Amino acid sequence: CWLNSSDHNTPFPLSILLQVGFFPSECVELINDKVPQSVTNSVPKPVSKKHGKLITFLRTFMKSRPTKQKLKQRGILKERVFGCDLGEHLLNSGHDVPQVLKSCTEFIEKHGIVDGIYRLSGIASNIQKLRHEFDSEQIPDLTKDIYIQDIHCVGSLCKLYFRELPNPLLTYQLYEKFSDAVSAATDEERLVKIHDVIQQLPPPHYR
């Protein structure tokens, strides 16, 4: 119920008027709990036909969706390379190690034995161009002059790949163990402990 105030013609809910004392509580009776069961049972329930049609439509829509393989064949769906879980990426691509790392490391071993190959950064536009090509499931020709003259962009791309892994190469789960291993007192003990933790890496990360 709503009542209008005489001063401002503003509606007030009855509950507020009761709380501030406009009406004594003994003069008001709430009927919510006193509605006969026969009345509540006679209230029409929502028609289920509409729900049935909606469910049928959704089932038909889901069944008619093209498969992941067909979407890939049409070029609509592309597998992510950067920012994708390492295990998931290798499973989808069918490789033992990511192609981006294989291509870049082979190039660096052949052309990039220079000071600061992983310390100095390459030109940002070249890095992004390489990233786009790998994300488009292409293997860029790294022997082009643009990359030969900016060898550091290939090293930067490797670092970018590792940096964007959702779960780092050495994994969050083994972080504490690696931290303890590198804190060992002697070099010999450190090597033994690091070797032991590396054996615990998931296969994709170990490879």
C-alpha positions in Angstrom: 0.0 0.0 0.0 1.1 3.6 -0.7 -0.3 6.7 0.7 0.2 10.3 -0.5 1.4 13.0 2.0 -0.9 16.0 2.0 2.1 18.5 2.0 4.2 17.3 -0.9 2.0 14.7 -2.6 4.9 12.3 -2.2 4.1 8.6 -1.9 5.2 6.8 1.3 5.2 3.1 1.8 2.9 1.9 4.5 5.7 0.1 6.3 7.5 3.4 6.9 4.3 5.1 8.1 3.8 2.3 10.6 7.4 2.6 11.8 7.1 6.4 12.5 3.8 6.0 14.3 1.2 7.3 11.8 -0.9 4.2 12.4 -1.0 2.2 15.6 0.1 -1.3 14.9 -3.0 -2.8 16.6 -5.1 -1.2 13.9 -3.3 -2.9 11.0 -3.4 -6.6 10.2 -1.1 -8.2 7.7 -2.7 -10.9 5.6 0.3 -12.5 4.0 0.3 -15.4 6.3 -3.5 -15.8 6.4 -4.2 -16.5 2.7 -6.1 -19.8 2.4 -4.2 -22.7 1.0 -6.8 -23.1 -1.7 -6.1 -19.6 -3.0 -2.3 -20.1 -3.2 -2.7 -23.4 -4.9 -5.0 -21.9 -7.5 -2.3 -19.4 -8.7 -1.4 -20.4 -12.3 2.2 -21.7 -12.7 4.4 -20.7 -15.5 3.7 -22.6 -18.7 6.5 -25.0 -19.5 6.1 -25.1 -23.3 8.2 -22.0 -23.7 11.0 -23.5 -21.5 10.7 -26.7 -23.6 11.1 -24.8 -26.8 14.0 -22.9 -25.5 15.8 -26.1 -24.3 15.1 -27.7 -27.7 16.5 -24.7 -29.5 19.7 -24.7 -27.3 20.2 -28.4 -27.9 19.9 -28.0 -31.6 22.2 -25.0 -31.6 24.9 -26.8 -29.6 24.6 -29.9 -31.9 24.9 -27.8 -35.0 28.1 -26.1 -33.9 31.1 -27.0 -36.1 33.8 -29.0 -34.5 37.1 -27.5 -33.4 38.9 -29.3 -36.2 36.5 -27.8 -38.9 37.0 -24.3 -37.4 40.7 -24.7 -37.7 40.5 -25.9 -41.3 38.4 -22.9 -42.2 41.0 -20.6 -40.5 38.4 -19.3 -38.1 40.0 -20.8 -35.0 43.7 -20.5 -34.3 45.6 -22.1 -31.5 47.1 -19.7 -29.1 50.9 -19.8 -28.7 51.7 -16.9 -26.3 49.9 -16.8 -23.0 48.7 -20.4 -23.3 49.4 -23.2 -20.8 52.4 -25.1 -22.0 50.9 -28.6 -21.7 47.7 -27.5 -23.4 49.6 -25.8 -26.2 51.8 -28.9 -26.9 48.7 -31.2 -26.8 46.9 -29.0 -29.4 49.9 -28.6 -31.6 51.2 -32.2 -31.4 54.8 -31.0 -30.7 57.2 -32.1 -28.0 58.5 -28.5 -27.5 56.8 -25.3 -28.7 57.7 -24.4 -32.3 58.4 -20.8 -31.3 61.2 -21.9 -29.0 62.6 -24.5 -31.4 62.8 -22.0 -34.3 64.3 -19.2 -32.1 66.9 -21.3 -30.4 68.1 -22.9 -33.6 68.4 -19.4 -35.1 70.3 -18.1 -32.1 72.7 -21.0 -32.0 73.5 -20.4 -35.7 73.5 -16.6 -35.9 73.2 -15.1 -32.4 76.3 -16.1 -30.5 77.0 -12.4 -29.6 77.4 -10.6 -26.3 74.2 -9.9 -24.5 71.9 -12.0 -26.8 69.4 -12.4 -24.0 70.3 -9.3 -22.1 69.7 -6.6 -24.7 66.2 -6.1 -26.1 65.3 -6.1 -29.7 63.2 -3.5 -31.6 59.6 -3.7 -30.3 58.0 -3.7 -33.7 60.1 -6.6 -34.8 59.2 -8.6 -31.7 55.5 -8.0 -32.2 55.8 -8.9 -35.9 57.4 -12.2 -35.0 54.8 -12.9 -32.2 51.9 -12.2 -34.6 53.3 -14.7 -37.2 53.8 -17.5 -34.6 50.3 -16.8 -33.2 48.9 -17.1 -36.7 50.4 -20.6 -36.9 53.1 -19.5 -39.3 56.8 -20.2 -39.0 58.5 -16.9 -40.0 61.7 -16.8 -42.0 64.2 -15.7 -39.4 67.0 -15.4 -42.0 65.4 -12.2 -43.4 67.7 -9.2 -43.1 65.3 -7.5 -40.7 65.9 -10.2 -38.2 69.5 -10.8 -39.0 70.2 -7.1 -38.3 68.2 -7.3 -35.1 69.2 -10.6 -33.7 68.2 -9.4 -30.2 64.5 -9.4 -31.2 64.6 -13.2 -31.5 66.1 -13.5 -28.0 63.5 -11.1 -26.7 60.7 -13.2 -28.2 62.0 -16.3 -26.3 61.9 -14.3 -23.1 58.4 -13.0 -23.9 57.1 -16.6 -24.5 58.4 -17.7 -21.1 57.2 -14.6 -19.3 53.6 -15.0 -20.6 53.2 -18.7 -19.6 50.2 -18.8 -17.1 52.2 -21.4 -15.1 55.9 -20.6 -15.3 58.4 -23.1 -16.8 59.6 -24.2 -13.3 55.9 -24.1 -12.1 54.3 -22.4 -9.1 54.0 -25.8 -7.4 57.8 -26.4 -7.3 58.8 -22.8 -6.5 59.6 -23.4 -2.9 61.7 -26.5 -3.7 63.7 -24.6 -6.3 64.2 -21.8 -3.9 65.5 -24.2 -1.2 67.7 -25.9 -3.8 69.5 -22.8 -4.9 70.0 -21.8 -1.3 72.1 -24.9 -0.5 75.5 -24.3 1.2 77.9 -25.8 -1.4 77.9 -25.9 -5.2 77.8 -29.7 -5.1 74.8 -29.9 -2.8 73.1 -27.2 -4.9 73.5 -29.2 -8.1 72.2 -32.4 -6.5 69.1 -30.6 -5.1 68.4 -28.7 -8.3 68.7 -32.0 -10.3 66.3 -33.7 -7.9 63.7 -30.9 -8.3 64.0 -30.8 -12.1 63.0 -34.5 -12.2 59.7 -33.6 -10.5 58.7 -31.2 -13.3 55.7 -32.2 -15.4 56.8 -33.8 -18.7 56.1 -30.8 -21.0 58.0 -28.5 -18.6 60.8 -31.0 -18.2 61.3 -31.3 -22.0 
